[in-house]
Every structure is written in C-alpha cells, then in structure tokens.
Amino acid sequence: MQVSLTKRLSIMFMLAVVGVLAVAGLSFRQLTLHHFEEVDRQILEEKMTAAEQILRTAGQGGSFNAAFPELKALLGGHQDLYVVIEDPSG
C-alpha cells in the first residue's frame, strides 16, 4: 500500500516539529535549573558575607546577644535554611 506524498510530507514535518519542540523544551528546562541554582548560590553567598560581617562586628566589642536580632532578621525569613554558629572552642 503506497502512502501519498502529502501524507509522507505531513508526517515528516510533524516529526521534525516534535523533535525541535522536545529539544527546545529539554534545553529550556536545563537552562532554567542552572539559572535558579546560580541565583540560589549567589543569595546564599550574600547571606554568608552579611552574617560574617555581623558576627565580626559582634566579636569586636559587641555581644552576640545584641547581634542576634540582626542575624535573625537576615536569616530568619527562609524556610529550610538552618544556621549553626560556633565559637572558636566549638
């Protein structure tokens, strides 16, 4: 049974479109995941730098109790973010 030229061209065009859309979708997904990982990493680095500065200031004459509200404001608004602060003796 011979398939007409129109049907064959339509099927080839459809397969080409499906292939291009699949590759575009997978590429978009990977690029999106990479972008959000980079944004998360950047935010965490900024939080770490700010927390280090707050703790450095508290260690130079201030007290940790005075720095606690500032640390809580900086780090408290993120669920699934846990912070452990240790003094030099552990």
Secondary structure, 3 states (H helix, E strand, C coil): CCCCHHHHHHHHHHHHHHHHHHHHHHHHHHHHHHHHHHHHHHHHHHHHHHHHHHHHHHHCCCCHHHHHHHHHHHHCCCCCCCCCCCCCCC
